[in-house]
Amino acid sequence: MPRKNPLPDREQEICRRLREFRERLRITRAEIGERAGIEAEMLARYERFLVPLRCGDAMKVLRSFN
């Protein structure tokens, strides 16, 4: 379901960086999710700008891929 209000530009940029990181590594959302402990569907929601990236999830990705 589309958001009533789009994410602010800053939040979109953060989510865009997550997607670019994943694409540079050439791995799937499922692979990131498995390593970081985040549902692949939640990663898809971040990448589609449906929800802002949670700080806790960003930290999980950072720790998993040091």
N, C-alpha and C positions, 0 to 999 in steps of 0.2 A: 504494500500500500504506500503510495507516495506521501511524502511529508507535506503538511499544510504549509509550513514555512521552510524554505531551503536552508541548509546549513550555512552559517556565515562563511565568508571567503576563507578566513583563517582556519576554520575547522575543516573545510574542504581541502585545503592545502596539506594539512596534517594527514588526512586520509589518503590523499593522492600520493604522498611520500611512502606510505605503507604499501600501496599497490606497486609503485615503482621499485621499491626494495624487493618485493616478492618477484616481480618480473625480471629484475636483474639477476636474481639467484636462479631463475628458471625453475621455480618450484610451485606446487599447487597450494591453494588455500588449505587443503587438507593436511599437507605436509607441514606447513607453518603451524597450523592448529594443533597437530599431534605433538610437535616439539615444544610449543609454548603453552599448551593446555587451554586453547581457545577453540570454541566451535567454529568449523569452517563456514557455517551459515552466518555467524556473527562477523567474521572477517569479510564476507561478501557484503554485508550491510554497511560496514565501514567503507569499503571500496566503492560502493554505489552512492555514497553520501546520504545514506538514510538515517544514520545515527553518528554522533561524534565519537571519535576514538577515545575510549576510557583510558585514563592515565595508567591504571593497573594493568590493562591489557597491553599497552605500549611497553611498559616495563617488562612484562613477561616475554615479549618478542625480543627486546633488547638483551635480556639475560640469556635467552635461548640461543641467540646468534652472535653474542659477544662481539 
